[in-house]
Amino acid sequence: MNEKWQVIIDRFPKGSIIKAKVLDHKHYGMYLDIGCEPFICFVPITEISESRISISEFPKVNSYVQAVILDYSLDDRLQIWVSIKRVT
C-alpha cells in the first residue's frame, strides 16, 4: 500500500460517516467528491437506497449526502467505496 492510501485510510477509516458532494450519476451508481483529489468515492446502486430506485431518483448532482466508508480499492482507480443507505 502506498503512502497516499495510508493517509486516506487514516483520515477516513472504515465505518466513519462523511459528507460528500455528488459529482456524477451512472446506471450502476454514483460518484462523490470528498475533497481529497485524486481520490473519489463510489456508491454502487445497491448502496444508495433500501429499495430499487432509478437514476432519476438519485440525489441531485452538486448536492451533499452523508455516506459511510465501506472499503477502498487500494489500486490505481483511487476509489473509496461508500454506502448512503447504511448511514444511521
Residue pairs with C-beta under 8 A, 6 or more apart in sequence:
1 9
1 74
4 39
5 72
5 74
8 36
8 39
8 72
8 80
9 72
11 36
12 18
12 34
12 69
12 80
13 69
14 69
14 70
14 71
15 68
15 69
16 68
16 69
17 66
17 67
17 68
17 69
17 87
18 34
18 41
18 66
18 67
18 68
18 69
18 82
19 64
19 65
19 66
20 32
20 33
20 34
20 41
20 64
20 65
20 66
20 67
20 82
21 32
21 33
21 62
21 63
21 64
22 30
22 31
22 32
22 58
22 59
22 60
22 61
22 62
22 63
22 64
22 65
23 30
23 31
23 32
23 33
23 40
23 61
24 30
24 31
24 61
25 55
25 58
25 61
26 55
27 45
27 55
28 44
28 45
29 42
29 43
29 44
29 45
29 47
29 48
30 42
30 43
30 48
30 58
30 59
31 40
31 41
31 42
31 43
32 40
32 41
32 42
32 43
32 65
32 67
32 82
33 40
33 41
34 40
34 41
34 80
38 78
39 78
39 79
39 80
40 78
40 79
40 80
41 67
41 79
41 80
41 81
41 82
42 79
42 80
42 81
42 82
43 67
43 81
43 82
43 83
43 84
44 81
45 53
47 70
47 82
47 83
47 84
47 85
47 86
48 58
48 84
48 85
49 57
49 84
49 85
50 85
59 65
59 84
65 84
66 84
66 87
67 82
67 83
67 84
67 87
68 82
68 83
68 86
68 87
69 80
69 81
69 82
70 81
70 82
70 83
70 86
71 80
71 81
72 79
72 80
72 81
73 79
73 80
73 81
